[in-house]
Amino acid sequence: MKKGFVTETVIAAYCSDCGDQCEGDTGGLVFASVEAASDPESGVPAYGWEIDGDLLTCDNCQGRVDCSERGHAWLDWRTITTKVDGREHAKRVRRCDRCWDREVEVLS
């Protein structure tokens, strides 16, 4: 049994493009080995990341690559109305389902 402060070595995965760490529901993921981190069922590929040799690409960066090659996958427009100083302002927004890029169109 371990007690107190113990130094341990773990593997963390960071995107080679943007530098983000691979995260699960509870925050940054760490793995016992590179092999465990590369496992298709429980490693970074299970979180939508791609591995190409030593390069890791997160799901967001992969989405940007896909969109640059194939175009955006826009979701439906949503209209948002806000009130500022008693005046209504409306805009339409939509986002891409792959890369999360946004478009905004001011209506009033």
N, C-alpha and C positions, 0 to 999 in steps of 0.2 A: 504494500500500500504506500502511495506517495503522500507526503504531507508538506505543507508550507510552499515556498516558492520553488518551482522546478523549471529548468530550461529545457524546452523540447523543440525539435525541428519539425516544421510542417511545410507543406507546399500550398502556396496561394497562386491563383491564376489571374493574370492581368492582361487586358486586351492590348495587343501589339500596336493598335492604331490610336485609341483614345486614352488608354491607361486605366480604364475602370476595372475594378475587381469583380470577378464572378460572384454574384450574390444569390442566396436562397431566401427563404421566407424570414429568416432570423438574422440576415446580414451577410457579411463576407464569408465565403466558404473556404475551408482549409482541408487539405487531404494528406494522408499519410505518405503518399509517394506520387511520382509523376504518372506511374501506371494507373493508380487509383483516380487521379485527376483526369486521365484520358479515357477512362472507361465509358463506353457509350450509354450504359444504363444508369450510372450513378455519378459520373464525372461531369466536366464542363459541357460535353456534347448533350447531356440530358437537359441542360438549361439553354439550349439553342446556340451554343458557341461552336465555332468551327476550328479545327486543328489542322494546320498545314506545316508539317515539320515542327520547327520551333516557334512558328507564328500562331498566335491565338487571335481570333476575331469574334468579338461579342455580338450578340443578336442585334443590337442597335446599329453597329457599324456594318454588319452584314446586310441589314435592311437598306442602308444608304447605298451600298454597292449594288444591290439588286435594283433599287430605284434608278440609279444612274444608268443602268444597262437596259431596264425594261419600262421605266416610267413609274410614277407613283400609283399606289392602290388607294385612292381617295375614298374615305367613308362619306356618308351623306352629310350635307350641310346642316348645321344647327343654327337657329336664330337666338341670339342672347340680347335681352333688353335690360338696361340698367337706368337708374334715375340718379342724376347728379344735379344738385342745386335746383330741384324741382322740374328739371327737363329730362325727358326720356331720350335715351340714346340706344340705337339698335345696331347690331352687327351680325354678320353670318360668319361662322367659322367651320372649318373641317380639317381633319388631319389624315395623314397617310397611315394606313394600317401596318406598313412594314417599317418605315424609318421614323415615324412620329413627326414628320415635318408638318407645319401648319400653314393654312391660308386664312386670311381675315379680310372680309369685305365690309366696310363701314356703310350702313344704310341711312343713318340719320344722326 
